[in-house]
Amino acid sequence: MQMSITPEEHQDMAGQTFHGNSTEGDFQAALADAINNASAVLAANIADGRIAWRLCEISGRSGGIVGERTMTVAIEAQLN
């Protein structure tokens, strides 16, 4: 028995990349921002939507005259 999937289902299975930021250099805040961004897109209009995610990248900037402390995380997420 062969099953076919729609392009939308394939995209959900492959995962999408989402970013989150913190201007205080707070990893937890940047991760929470990325997860919230993923949930807003993937689980929009789903009453009990749940996503699965994995951490892909962490980057940041620090220093300078203004004492910059930005952090960005990237996650790959899919509807679960």
C-alpha positions as CSV (number, residue, x, y, z in Angstrom):
1,M,0.0,0.0,0.0
2,Q,1.5,3.3,-1.1
3,M,0.6,6.5,0.8
4,S,1.1,9.9,-0.6
5,I,1.5,13.1,1.5
6,T,0.7,16.7,0.6
7,P,3.5,19.3,0.2
8,E,2.3,20.8,3.5
9,E,2.7,17.5,5.4
10,H,6.1,17.0,3.9
11,Q,7.1,20.5,5.1
12,D,5.9,19.7,8.6
13,M,7.9,16.5,8.7
14,A,11.1,18.2,7.5
15,G,11.0,21.0,10.1
16,Q,11.4,24.7,9.7
17,T,14.1,27.0,11.1
18,F,13.0,29.7,13.7
19,H,15.1,32.3,15.5
20,G,14.9,33.9,18.9
21,N,16.8,36.8,20.3
22,S,17.8,38.3,23.7
23,T,19.3,41.8,24.0
24,E,20.5,40.9,27.5
25,G,22.6,37.9,26.4
26,D,20.1,35.5,28.2
27,F,20.1,32.0,26.6
28,Q,16.9,31.0,28.1
29,A,15.1,34.1,26.9
30,A,16.4,33.7,23.4
31,L,15.4,30.0,23.3
32,A,11.9,30.9,24.7
33,D,11.6,33.5,22.0
34,A,12.5,31.0,19.2
35,I,10.0,28.4,20.6
36,N,7.3,31.0,20.8
37,N,8.0,32.0,17.2
38,A,7.8,28.4,16.1
39,S,4.6,27.8,18.0
40,A,3.0,30.9,16.6
41,V,3.5,29.6,13.0
42,L,3.2,25.9,13.3
43,A,0.5,25.6,16.0
44,A,-1.5,28.6,15.0
45,N,-5.3,27.9,15.3
46,I,-4.7,24.5,16.8
47,A,-6.3,24.3,20.3
48,D,-3.7,21.8,21.7
49,G,-0.8,22.3,19.3
50,R,2.5,20.8,20.3
51,I,5.9,21.2,18.5
52,A,9.1,19.2,18.6
53,W,12.3,21.2,18.3
54,R,16.1,20.9,18.3
55,L,18.7,23.5,18.9
56,C,20.7,24.2,15.7
57,E,22.8,27.3,16.4
58,I,23.8,29.8,19.1
59,S,25.4,33.1,18.2
60,G,25.9,36.5,19.8
61,R,27.7,39.7,20.0
62,S,29.3,41.4,23.0
63,G,31.4,44.3,24.0
64,G,31.9,47.7,22.4
65,I,31.4,51.1,23.9
66,V,27.7,50.4,24.6
67,G,28.4,47.0,26.1
68,E,26.3,45.0,23.6
69,R,25.2,41.6,24.8
70,T,22.9,40.2,22.1
71,M,22.3,36.4,21.7
72,T,20.5,34.6,18.9
73,V,19.5,31.0,18.8
74,A,18.1,29.0,15.9
75,I,15.9,25.9,16.3
76,E,14.5,23.5,13.8
77,A,10.9,22.8,14.7
78,Q,7.9,20.8,13.4
79,L,4.4,20.1,14.5
80,N,4.3,17.1,16.8
